[in-house]
Amino acid sequence: MTQTESPSAGPREMRLRYAGRCRECATELPRGTRACYDPGTKTVCCLGCQVAAAIDVTPAGDDTPAGETVHGEAGHTTAPAPPPAEEPIASETLPGVAGSSARREHERRVAKREERIRSKHPRLGGLILALSDDPQTTKAWATGAVGEERLGRRLDAAAGPLVRVLHDRGIPRSRANLDHLVVCASGVFVVDAKRYQGRPHRLVEGGLFTPRTERLLVGRRDCTRLVESGLKQADFVRGALADDTVVVRIVLCFVEADWPLFGGDFVLRDVTVTWPKKLTATIARPGPLTEAQVTAVHQRLAAAFPPA
């Protein structure tokens, strides 16, 4: 028998027992994700969109989908047992899976290319796929996923009461995502993981008679656009927090770059450029936030930026 719910009941925050898709931003919501379920329309909405729309939700209840029945003896249908009370989310906010959205995009592109080649060459499609490589634009997604996964494991190892981590978080109403969010005693670190070859360095040009400019180079590759992107990400996080007392920093973390033996990290336009080991040492430093404040900020960001 389908779980009976009054259509007049308002939306309720709960941990999903089934995967779904946000009705606002179309974000995939895995089973176990905290989201808002509307029994009247039988739709779900991610907490980020709920926060953005300023919709109040009340935790509790069951989200059994329409059409599911529970059969008793002799073919009779019986009502399911009442669901257990929802547990508070204070200490169990799901961290997400590092690199998951990049993995999905890589797999989607690989599958799309295979489908295109096999439909165009029904007889030789398998041979063409075996003898040719994926385009570089497709390989880049797998490369990025590996970088995020490696950095994610390091950050998870450093996590504790004063270091909380979120991975691969979606930005509501945007196709962009945040690789990692770290909430620690010294504030919030918005971390963008990159797996580039070469040595990162800052190039300063102009000065006396021409405008002074700073560019980020990795080897000979101009990566200044990463700085611009990182600054925008930090603005999203500051807007979600709406708390000027919490310091938000943006970090570009190059996982496999050619860093020098001593020194090497630097700051370019308020963006810290560093490597994983140095980053984990930085987030472990003491700061003004207490354990309770770290937990509160962590929960607020988890609600504002759901898993991508």
Short mmCIF file of the C-alpha atoms (twelve columns), coordinates in Angstrom:
data_MODEL
# 
_entry.id   MODEL 
# 
loop_
_atom_site.group_PDB 
_atom_site.id 
_atom_site.type_symbol 
_atom_site.label_atom_id 
_atom_site.label_alt_id 
_atom_site.label_comp_id 
_atom_site.label_asym_id 
_atom_site.label_seq_id 
_atom_site.Cartn_x 
_atom_site.Cartn_y 
_atom_site.Cartn_z 
_atom_site.pdbx_PDB_model_num 
ATOM 1   C CA . MET A 1   0.000  0.000   0.000   1 
ATOM 2   C CA . THR A 2   1.361  3.391   -0.882  1 
ATOM 3   C CA . GLN A 3   2.375  5.518   2.067   1 
ATOM 4   C CA . THR A 4   -0.634 7.835   2.530   1 
ATOM 5   C CA . GLU A 5   0.262  11.490  2.858   1 
ATOM 6   C CA . SER A 6   -2.003 14.494  2.892   1 
ATOM 7   C CA . PRO A 7   -1.549 16.679  -0.213  1 
ATOM 8   C CA . SER A 8   -1.894 19.666  2.089   1 
ATOM 9   C CA . ALA A 9   1.210  18.648  4.047   1 
ATOM 10  C CA . GLY A 10  4.050  21.055  3.461   1 
ATOM 11  C CA . PRO A 11  7.550  20.215  2.158   1 
ATOM 12  C CA . ARG A 12  9.682  18.372  4.714   1 
ATOM 13  C CA . GLU A 13  13.430 18.006  5.104   1 
ATOM 14  C CA . MET A 14  14.571 14.387  5.299   1 
ATOM 15  C CA . ARG A 15  17.272 11.944  4.321   1 
ATOM 16  C CA . LEU A 16  16.179 10.435  0.999   1 
ATOM 17  C CA . ARG A 17  15.551 6.705   0.960   1 
ATOM 18  C CA . TYR A 18  15.598 6.722   -2.850  1 
ATOM 19  C CA . ALA A 19  17.690 8.613   -5.407  1 
ATOM 20  C CA . GLY A 20  16.006 11.566  -7.047  1 
ATOM 21  C CA . ARG A 21  16.534 14.765  -9.013  1 
ATOM 22  C CA . CYS A 22  16.124 18.322  -7.721  1 
ATOM 23  C CA . ARG A 23  13.073 19.915  -9.343  1 
ATOM 24  C CA . GLU A 24  14.799 23.332  -9.383  1 
ATOM 25  C CA . CYS A 25  18.395 22.762  -10.585 1 
ATOM 26  C CA . ALA A 26  18.130 19.153  -11.875 1 
ATOM 27  C CA . THR A 27  20.978 18.045  -9.593  1 
ATOM 28  C CA . GLU A 28  21.094 14.276  -9.055  1 
ATOM 29  C CA . LEU A 29  20.392 13.498  -5.378  1 
ATOM 30  C CA . PRO A 30  21.788 10.100  -4.306  1 
ATOM 31  C CA . ARG A 31  20.057 7.906   -1.740  1 
ATOM 32  C CA . GLY A 32  20.836 9.179   1.759   1 
ATOM 33  C CA . THR A 33  21.167 12.849  0.736   1 
ATOM 34  C CA . ARG A 34  19.461 15.420  2.952   1 
ATOM 35  C CA . ALA A 35  16.816 17.099  0.790   1 
ATOM 36  C CA . CYS A 36  13.312 18.517  0.922   1 
ATOM 37  C CA . TYR A 37  10.454 16.184  -0.064  1 
ATOM 38  C CA . ASP A 38  7.078  17.616  -1.090  1 
ATOM 39  C CA . PRO A 39  4.351  14.975  -0.516  1 
ATOM 40  C CA . GLY A 40  1.828  17.036  -2.457  1 
ATOM 41  C CA . THR A 41  3.780  16.904  -5.740  1 
ATOM 42  C CA . LYS A 42  5.983  13.916  -4.793  1 
ATOM 43  C CA . THR A 43  9.076  15.843  -5.864  1 
ATOM 44  C CA . VAL A 44  12.381 16.566  -4.140  1 
ATOM 45  C CA . CYS A 45  14.443 19.722  -3.918  1 
ATOM 46  C CA . CYS A 46  18.078 20.018  -2.842  1 
ATOM 47  C CA . LEU A 47  18.784 22.031  0.305   1 
ATOM 48  C CA . GLY A 48  20.818 24.555  -1.674  1 
ATOM 49  C CA . CYS A 49  17.781 25.536  -3.738  1 
ATOM 50  C CA . GLN A 50  15.642 25.559  -0.587  1 
ATOM 51  C CA . VAL A 51  18.054 27.986  1.068   1 
ATOM 52  C CA . ALA A 52  18.140 30.172  -2.037  1 
ATOM 53  C CA . ALA A 53  14.337 30.296  -2.207  1 
ATOM 54  C CA . ALA A 54  14.009 30.848  1.570   1 
ATOM 55  C CA . ILE A 55  11.579 27.937  1.929   1 
ATOM 56  C CA . ASP A 56  11.108 26.576  5.467   1 
ATOM 57  C CA . VAL A 57  11.187 22.776  5.825   1 
ATOM 58  C CA . THR A 58  10.412 20.511  8.785   1 
ATOM 59  C CA . PRO A 59  12.404 17.292  9.233   1 
ATOM 60  C CA . ALA A 60  10.551 13.993  9.689   1 
ATOM 61  C CA . GLY A 61  8.436  11.588  7.730   1 
ATOM 62  C CA . ASP A 62  8.709  8.941   5.025   1 
ATOM 63  C CA . ASP A 63  9.364  9.466   1.342   1 
ATOM 64  C CA . THR A 64  8.013  6.154   0.031   1 
ATOM 65  C CA . PRO A 65  7.384  6.767   -3.702  1 
ATOM 66  C CA . ALA A 66  3.934  6.535   -5.221  1 
ATOM 67  C CA . GLY A 67  3.004  3.043   -6.369  1 
ATOM 68  C CA . GLU A 68  5.044  1.054   -3.807  1 
ATOM 69  C CA . THR A 69  2.973  -1.545  -1.930  1 
ATOM 70  C CA . VAL A 70  3.559  -3.842  1.010   1 
ATOM 71  C CA . HIS A 71  1.771  -7.216  0.771   1 
ATOM 72  C CA . GLY A 72  0.609  -9.193  3.804   1 
ATOM 73  C CA . GLU A 73  -0.704 -12.739 4.170   1 
ATOM 74  C CA . ALA A 74  -3.271 -14.217 1.744   1 
ATOM 75  C CA . GLY A 75  -2.661 -11.457 -0.773  1 
ATOM 76  C CA . HIS A 76  -4.030 -8.684  1.432   1 
ATOM 77  C CA . THR A 77  -2.259 -5.363  1.448   1 
ATOM 78  C CA . THR A 78  -1.175 -3.928  4.759   1 
ATOM 79  C CA . ALA A 79  0.005  -0.486  5.693   1 
ATOM 80  C CA . PRO A 80  3.774  -0.175  6.216   1 
ATOM 81  C CA . ALA A 81  5.092  0.397   9.694   1 
ATOM 82  C CA . PRO A 82  5.630  4.034   10.694  1 
ATOM 83  C CA . PRO A 83  9.137  5.269   9.765   1 
ATOM 84  C CA . PRO A 84  11.634 5.894   12.524  1 
ATOM 85  C CA . ALA A 85  12.143 9.442   13.661  1 
ATOM 86  C CA . GLU A 86  14.687 11.405  11.645  1 
ATOM 87  C CA . GLU A 87  18.027 11.801  13.342  1 
ATOM 88  C CA . PRO A 88  19.661 15.212  13.689  1 
ATOM 89  C CA . ILE A 89  22.324 16.005  11.110  1 
ATOM 90  C CA . ALA A 90  24.713 17.700  13.522  1 
ATOM 91  C CA . SER A 91  27.483 15.120  13.314  1 
ATOM 92  C CA . GLU A 92  26.703 13.164  10.136  1 
ATOM 93  C CA . THR A 93  26.674 15.603  7.239   1 
ATOM 94  C CA . LEU A 94  27.664 13.596  4.185   1 
ATOM 95  C CA . PRO A 95  31.068 14.791  2.875   1 
ATOM 96  C CA . GLY A 96  30.446 13.835  -0.764  1 
ATOM 97  C CA . VAL A 97  32.758 11.928  -3.108  1 
ATOM 98  C CA . ALA A 98  35.833 13.704  -4.439  1 
ATOM 99  C CA . GLY A 99  36.016 13.769  -8.236  1 
ATOM 100 C CA . SER A 100 32.615 12.132  -8.746  1 
ATOM 101 C CA . SER A 101 31.182 14.713  -11.151 1 
ATOM 102 C CA . ALA A 102 34.385 14.725  -13.236 1 
ATOM 103 C CA . ARG A 103 34.232 10.913  -13.386 1 
ATOM 104 C CA . ARG A 104 30.627 11.014  -14.547 1 
ATOM 105 C CA . GLU A 105 31.403 13.585  -17.234 1 
ATOM 106 C CA . HIS A 106 34.325 11.497  -18.514 1 
ATOM 107 C CA . GLU A 107 32.162 8.372   -18.668 1 
ATOM 108 C CA . ARG A 108 29.373 10.297  -20.419 1 
ATOM 109 C CA . ARG A 109 31.747 11.579  -23.094 1 
ATOM 110 C CA . VAL A 110 33.303 8.148   -23.629 1 
ATOM 111 C CA . ALA A 111 29.869 6.549   -24.002 1 
ATOM 112 C CA . LYS A 112 28.666 9.274   -26.361 1 
ATOM 113 C CA . ARG A 113 31.731 8.879   -28.602 1 
ATOM 114 C CA . GLU A 114 31.332 5.108   -28.669 1 
ATOM 115 C CA . GLU A 115 27.655 5.401   -29.578 1 
ATOM 116 C CA . ARG A 116 28.430 7.900   -32.347 1 
ATOM 117 C CA . ILE A 117 31.182 5.772   -33.907 1 
ATOM 118 C CA . ARG A 118 29.231 2.507   -33.705 1 
ATOM 119 C CA . SER A 119 26.131 4.055   -35.263 1 
ATOM 120 C CA . LYS A 120 28.174 5.623   -38.084 1 
ATOM 121 C CA . HIS A 121 30.279 2.485   -38.697 1 
ATOM 122 C CA . PRO A 122 28.143 -0.538  -37.662 1 
ATOM 123 C CA . ARG A 123 30.692 -3.097  -38.859 1 
ATOM 124 C CA . LEU A 124 33.974 -1.368  -38.098 1 
ATOM 125 C CA . GLY A 125 32.968 0.626   -35.023 1 
ATOM 126 C CA . GLY A 126 34.578 -1.770  -32.546 1 
ATOM 127 C CA . LEU A 127 37.846 -1.806  -34.493 1 
ATOM 128 C CA . ILE A 128 37.920 1.986   -34.786 1 
ATOM 129 C CA . LEU A 129 37.398 2.345   -31.044 1 
ATOM 130 C CA . ALA A 130 40.118 -0.203  -30.303 1 
ATOM 131 C CA . LEU A 131 42.667 1.549   -32.540 1 
ATOM 132 C CA . SER A 132 41.902 5.163   -31.588 1 
ATOM 133 C CA . ASP A 133 42.160 7.170   -28.385 1 
ATOM 134 C CA . ASP A 134 39.608 9.431   -26.798 1 
ATOM 135 C CA . PRO A 135 40.039 13.141  -27.574 1 
ATOM 136 C CA . GLN A 136 42.184 15.172  -25.201 1 
ATOM 137 C CA . THR A 137 39.108 17.099  -24.081 1 
ATOM 138 C CA . THR A 138 37.638 13.794  -22.855 1 
ATOM 139 C CA . LYS A 139 40.865 12.571  -21.232 1 
ATOM 140 C CA . ALA A 140 41.127 15.852  -19.321 1 
ATOM 141 C CA . TRP A 141 38.036 14.941  -17.278 1 
ATOM 142 C CA . ALA A 142 39.609 11.672  -16.137 1 
ATOM 143 C CA . THR A 143 42.856 13.468  -15.342 1 
ATOM 144 C CA . GLY A 144 41.005 16.036  -13.269 1 
ATOM 145 C CA . ALA A 145 39.069 13.344  -11.435 1 
ATOM 146 C CA . VAL A 146 42.302 11.617  -10.379 1 
ATOM 147 C CA . GLY A 147 43.672 14.889  -9.019  1 
ATOM 148 C CA . GLU A 148 40.522 15.561  -7.006  1 
ATOM 149 C CA . GLU A 149 40.478 11.996  -5.665  1 
ATOM 150 C CA . ARG A 150 44.099 12.129  -4.509  1 
ATOM 151 C CA . LEU A 151 43.685 15.474  -2.803  1 
ATOM 152 C CA . GLY A 152 40.382 14.316  -1.325  1 
ATOM 153 C CA . ARG A 153 42.081 11.365  0.374   1 
ATOM 154 C CA . ARG A 154 44.682 13.675  1.934   1 
ATOM 155 C CA . LEU A 155 42.041 16.053  3.208   1 
ATOM 156 C CA . ASP A 156 39.970 13.201  4.619   1 
ATOM 157 C CA . ALA A 157 43.040 11.950  6.484   1 
ATOM 158 C CA . ALA A 158 43.465 15.411  8.038   1 
ATOM 159 C CA . ALA A 159 39.797 15.729  9.052   1 
ATOM 160 C CA . GLY A 160 38.777 15.866  12.705  1 
ATOM 161 C CA . PRO A 161 36.691 17.898  15.172  1 
ATOM 162 C CA . LEU A 162 38.349 21.134  14.036  1 
ATOM 163 C CA . VAL A 163 38.758 20.209  10.358  1 
ATOM 164 C CA . ARG A 164 35.582 19.373  8.406   1 
ATOM 165 C CA . VAL A 165 35.656 18.558  4.693   1 
ATOM 166 C CA . LEU A 166 33.120 18.617  1.842   1 
ATOM 167 C CA . HIS A 167 33.904 17.243  -1.621  1 
ATOM 168 C CA . ASP A 168 32.543 17.935  -5.105  1 
ATOM 169 C CA . ARG A 169 29.743 20.327  -4.204  1 
ATOM 170 C CA . GLY A 170 27.312 21.779  -6.715  1 
ATOM 171 C CA . ILE A 171 26.571 25.481  -6.988  1 
ATOM 172 C CA . PRO A 172 22.774 25.990  -7.262  1 
ATOM 173 C CA . ARG A 173 21.620 27.364  -10.625 1 
ATOM 174 C CA . SER A 174 25.103 26.882  -12.080 1 
ATOM 175 C CA . ARG A 175 26.922 24.156  -13.999 1 
ATOM 176 C CA . ALA A 176 30.081 24.861  -12.006 1 
ATOM 177 C CA . ASN A 177 31.117 22.961  -8.893  1 
ATOM 178 C CA . LEU A 178 33.426 23.334  -5.906  1 
ATOM 179 C CA . ASP A 179 36.130 20.629  -5.759  1 
ATOM 180 C CA . HIS A 180 36.659 20.783  -1.986  1 
ATOM 181 C CA . LEU A 181 35.476 22.911  0.935   1 
ATOM 182 C CA . VAL A 182 37.482 22.788  4.156   1 
ATOM 183 C CA . VAL A 183 36.126 24.329  7.345   1 
ATOM 184 C CA . CYS A 184 38.747 24.632  10.075  1 
ATOM 185 C CA . ALA A 185 39.683 26.783  13.042  1 
ATOM 186 C CA . SER A 186 41.172 29.512  10.833  1 
ATOM 187 C CA . GLY A 187 38.133 29.761  8.526   1 
ATOM 188 C CA . VAL A 188 36.947 28.284  5.235   1 
ATOM 189 C CA . PHE A 189 39.240 27.136  2.414   1 
ATOM 190 C CA . VAL A 190 37.726 26.832  -1.060  1 
ATOM 191 C CA . VAL A 191 40.121 24.391  -2.732  1 
ATOM 192 C CA . ASP A 192 40.394 23.904  -6.484  1 
ATOM 193 C CA . ALA A 193 42.442 20.775  -7.273  1 
ATOM 194 C CA . LYS A 194 44.533 20.748  -10.471 1 
ATOM 195 C CA . ARG A 195 46.680 18.002  -11.946 1 
ATOM 196 C CA . TYR A 196 48.981 19.971  -14.256 1 
ATOM 197 C CA . GLN A 197 52.569 19.241  -15.256 1 
ATOM 198 C CA . GLY A 198 55.270 21.899  -14.857 1 
ATOM 199 C CA . ARG A 199 56.288 24.352  -12.143 1 
ATOM 200 C CA . PRO A 200 53.690 26.900  -10.981 1 
ATOM 201 C CA . HIS A 201 55.070 30.422  -10.739 1 
ATOM 202 C CA . ARG A 202 53.924 34.020  -10.707 1 
ATOM 203 C CA . LEU A 203 54.895 36.289  -13.602 1 
ATOM 204 C CA . VAL A 204 54.841 40.029  -12.866 1 
ATOM 205 C CA . GLU A 205 54.929 42.391  -15.851 1 
ATOM 206 C CA . GLY A 206 54.847 46.182  -16.204 1 
ATOM 207 C CA . GLY A 207 55.303 48.592  -13.358 1 
ATOM 208 C CA . LEU A 208 57.071 51.899  -13.885 1 
ATOM 209 C CA . PHE A 209 55.435 53.203  -17.087 1 
ATOM 210 C CA . THR A 210 52.908 50.473  -17.845 1 
ATOM 211 C CA . PRO A 211 50.182 48.910  -15.713 1 
ATOM 212 C CA . ARG A 212 51.451 46.180  -13.404 1 
ATOM 213 C CA . THR A 213 49.955 42.782  -14.127 1 
ATOM 214 C CA . GLU A 214 50.331 39.372  -12.483 1 
ATOM 215 C CA . ARG A 215 49.846 36.086  -14.283 1 
ATOM 216 C CA . LEU A 216 49.841 32.482  -13.113 1 
ATOM 217 C CA . LEU A 217 51.971 30.179  -15.211 1 
ATOM 218 C CA . VAL A 218 52.466 26.432  -14.854 1 
ATOM 219 C CA . GLY A 219 55.548 25.706  -16.904 1 
ATOM 220 C CA . ARG A 220 54.838 27.795  -20.011 1 
ATOM 221 C CA . ARG A 221 51.089 27.416  -19.729 1 
ATOM 222 C CA . ASP A 222 49.129 30.550  -18.810 1 
ATOM 223 C CA . CYS A 223 46.656 29.517  -16.097 1 
ATOM 224 C CA . THR A 224 45.548 32.978  -14.945 1 
ATOM 225 C CA . ARG A 225 41.925 32.048  -15.709 1 
ATOM 226 C CA . LEU A 226 42.095 29.655  -12.725 1 
ATOM 227 C CA . VAL A 227 42.673 32.652  -10.456 1 
ATOM 228 C CA . GLU A 228 39.589 34.421  -11.845 1 
ATOM 229 C CA . SER A 229 37.502 31.272  -11.420 1 
ATOM 230 C CA . GLY A 230 38.731 30.781  -7.856  1 
ATOM 231 C CA . LEU A 231 37.805 34.330  -6.857  1 
ATOM 232 C CA . LYS A 232 34.252 33.766  -8.150  1 
ATOM 233 C CA . GLN A 233 33.992 30.527  -6.168  1 
ATOM 234 C CA . ALA A 234 35.019 32.323  -3.001  1 
ATOM 235 C CA . ASP A 235 32.293 34.926  -3.618  1 
ATOM 236 C CA . PHE A 236 29.669 32.149  -3.850  1 
ATOM 237 C CA . VAL A 237 30.818 30.752  -0.501  1 
ATOM 238 C CA . ARG A 238 30.850 34.165  1.189   1 
ATOM 239 C CA . GLY A 239 27.337 34.782  -0.075  1 
ATOM 240 C CA . ALA A 240 26.127 31.450  1.331   1 
ATOM 241 C CA . LEU A 241 27.705 32.119  4.723   1 
ATOM 242 C CA . ALA A 242 26.571 35.741  4.985   1 
ATOM 243 C CA . ASP A 243 28.990 36.077  7.906   1 
ATOM 244 C CA . ASP A 244 31.891 38.503  7.588   1 
ATOM 245 C CA . THR A 245 33.507 37.141  10.747  1 
ATOM 246 C CA . VAL A 246 34.406 33.864  8.974   1 
ATOM 247 C CA . VAL A 247 37.467 34.244  6.754   1 
ATOM 248 C CA . VAL A 248 37.108 32.603  3.324   1 
ATOM 249 C CA . ARG A 249 40.287 31.798  1.385   1 
ATOM 250 C CA . ILE A 250 40.672 30.385  -2.124  1 
ATOM 251 C CA . VAL A 251 43.409 27.816  -2.803  1 
ATOM 252 C CA . LEU A 252 44.704 26.412  -6.085  1 
ATOM 253 C CA . CYS A 253 46.284 23.088  -5.158  1 
ATOM 254 C CA . PHE A 254 48.466 21.520  -7.871  1 
ATOM 255 C CA . VAL A 255 48.686 17.810  -7.149  1 
ATOM 256 C CA . GLU A 256 51.527 16.671  -9.429  1 
ATOM 257 C CA . ALA A 257 53.322 19.898  -10.291 1 
ATOM 258 C CA . ASP A 258 57.100 20.336  -10.259 1 
ATOM 259 C CA . TRP A 259 57.492 22.115  -6.937  1 
ATOM 260 C CA . PRO A 260 60.959 23.171  -5.719  1 
ATOM 261 C CA . LEU A 261 62.601 21.483  -2.745  1 
ATOM 262 C CA . PHE A 262 62.254 24.602  -0.572  1 
ATOM 263 C CA . GLY A 263 59.526 27.238  -0.703  1 
ATOM 264 C CA . GLY A 264 57.510 27.485  -3.872  1 
ATOM 265 C CA . ASP A 265 54.018 28.373  -2.698  1 
ATOM 266 C CA . PHE A 266 52.823 31.940  -3.265  1 
ATOM 267 C CA . VAL A 267 49.777 34.220  -3.239  1 
ATOM 268 C CA . LEU A 268 48.448 35.855  -6.402  1 
ATOM 269 C CA . ARG A 269 45.540 38.302  -6.054  1 
ATOM 270 C CA . ASP A 270 44.436 36.758  -2.740  1 
ATOM 271 C CA . VAL A 271 44.590 33.236  -4.214  1 
ATOM 272 C CA . THR A 272 47.032 30.850  -2.524  1 
ATOM 273 C CA . VAL A 273 48.890 28.535  -4.920  1 
ATOM 274 C CA . THR A 274 50.300 25.478  -3.163  1 
ATOM 275 C CA . TRP A 275 50.573 21.659  -3.049  1 
ATOM 276 C CA . PRO A 276 48.686 18.997  -0.999  1 
ATOM 277 C CA . LYS A 277 51.158 18.494  1.861   1 
ATOM 278 C CA . LYS A 278 51.519 22.218  2.452   1 
ATOM 279 C CA . LEU A 279 47.740 22.663  2.315   1 
ATOM 280 C CA . THR A 280 47.075 19.987  4.954   1 
ATOM 281 C CA . ALA A 281 49.634 21.649  7.239   1 
ATOM 282 C CA . THR A 282 47.937 25.022  6.724   1 
ATOM 283 C CA . ILE A 283 44.420 23.851  7.590   1 
ATOM 284 C CA . ALA A 284 45.713 22.253  10.807  1 
ATOM 285 C CA . ARG A 285 46.872 25.593  12.212  1 
ATOM 286 C CA . PRO A 286 44.980 27.101  15.171  1 
ATOM 287 C CA . GLY A 287 42.450 29.832  14.634  1 
ATOM 288 C CA . PRO A 288 39.580 31.774  16.210  1 
ATOM 289 C CA . LEU A 289 36.748 29.314  15.426  1 
ATOM 290 C CA . THR A 290 35.667 26.840  18.103  1 
ATOM 291 C CA . GLU A 291 34.618 23.250  17.409  1 
ATOM 292 C CA . ALA A 292 30.952 24.264  17.661  1 
ATOM 293 C CA . GLN A 293 31.458 27.117  15.193  1 
ATOM 294 C CA . VAL A 294 33.321 24.833  12.764  1 
ATOM 295 C CA . THR A 295 30.428 22.366  12.928  1 
ATOM 296 C CA . ALA A 296 27.823 25.087  12.341  1 
ATOM 297 C CA . VAL A 297 29.664 26.545  9.338   1 
ATOM 298 C CA . HIS A 298 30.225 23.045  7.936   1 
ATOM 299 C CA . GLN A 299 26.491 22.271  8.125   1 
ATOM 300 C CA . ARG A 300 25.553 25.608  6.587   1 
ATOM 301 C CA . LEU A 301 27.850 25.056  3.602   1 
ATOM 302 C CA . ALA A 302 26.689 21.442  3.188   1 
ATOM 303 C CA . ALA A 303 23.091 22.682  2.910   1 
ATOM 304 C CA . ALA A 304 23.948 25.551  0.559   1 
ATOM 305 C CA . PHE A 305 26.127 23.430  -1.754  1 
ATOM 306 C CA . PRO A 306 24.713 19.903  -2.201  1 
ATOM 307 C CA . PRO A 307 26.777 17.041  -3.680  1 
ATOM 308 C CA . ALA A 308 27.367 17.650  -7.396  1 
# 
